Amino acid sequence: MGADEPVLDAPVDRFDLAARPQTAVSAGAPTPAPALILGADDDLSAHVALAESLAAAAMTLDALATAQQAFDGIELKKGARNFCFADGNPAARVLILGEAPGDEEDRQGRPFVGRSGQLLDRMFDAVGLSRRAVDAEQALYITNVLAWRPPGNRDPQPDEIAVSLPFVRRHIELAAPDLIVLMGNIACDAAIGRRGILRLRGTWVQAFGRPALPMTHPAYLLRNPPAKREAWADLLSLSARLDGAA
C-alpha cells in the first residue's frame, strides 16, 4: 500500500527509561508456581508402574483382560479397532506368544486369524495341537506381546513393549502353561531380551520362569517357504518335550 515504516504522531525517546510504561503488580498477588512437566522417561515409568499395579490386582484372566483393555497408557489403543487379548484354551499346556495383531486380527479382535494364523493352525495341527481342542493335552492358548495393532503393521516400539510386559507376565502366570512358544523376534525381545530369531530358533530357553522355544514367525515362513523345514524340526522338538514332560 506504499507504507515503508511505521511512524507515531510524536517522537518517542527510547533512552528515557522513566518514560517507559511500568506494569503494575499488586503486592498481594501470588506468584504463579511453575508447571510440572513430565519428561518422556518419567511418563513411561508412570505408565509402567500403573500397568504393573493393574496386572497384579487381576486374579483371573477375565479380570486381567478388563484391566488391560481399560488401560490408557499406550497410544496404540487410540488407533486400533479392537482389543486382542487371547484365543484358544486357557488350560492348554502350550502357550504361543506372538508379536502384535495385524489387520485381520484387529478386525476380529482375536490373535493369529489372518494368513499367518491359518498357517500356524496347520503347523500345530501336524503335531496334534489345536486352539479348538477342549482337552488341555491337545490344546493351544494364543496371545501376543501387544494387544493393540500398531499402525501399518510396523514393529512394536520399546515403550509399547515396556507398558505391555506387566500384562504379559501376569497373563502367563494366570494361564500357567507348561511350555511357551516365542513366535518371532518381538516375542523373544519381550521374553528374554534378545533378537535374532534365525539364531535363536530351535534352542530351548527360560522365559517367564518356564521352558520356552523360539520359533520363526509364520509370516516369515510365508515369505520364505524353504524355512518351513526348520520350523518342522522345532515342532518335533516341542512335541518331544511335551511327551517327556508328560
PyMOL commands that set and color helices and strands:
alter all, ss='L'
color gray80, all
select helices_A, chain A and resi 17-19+40-57+61-70+76-79+103-108+115-125+151-153+158-175+185-192+197-200+218-223+225-245
alter helices_A, ss='H'
color red, helices_A
select strands_A, chain A and resi 87-88+94-98+140-144+179-183+205-207+210-215
alter strands_A, ss='S'
color yellow, strands_A
deselect
rebuild
show_as cartoon
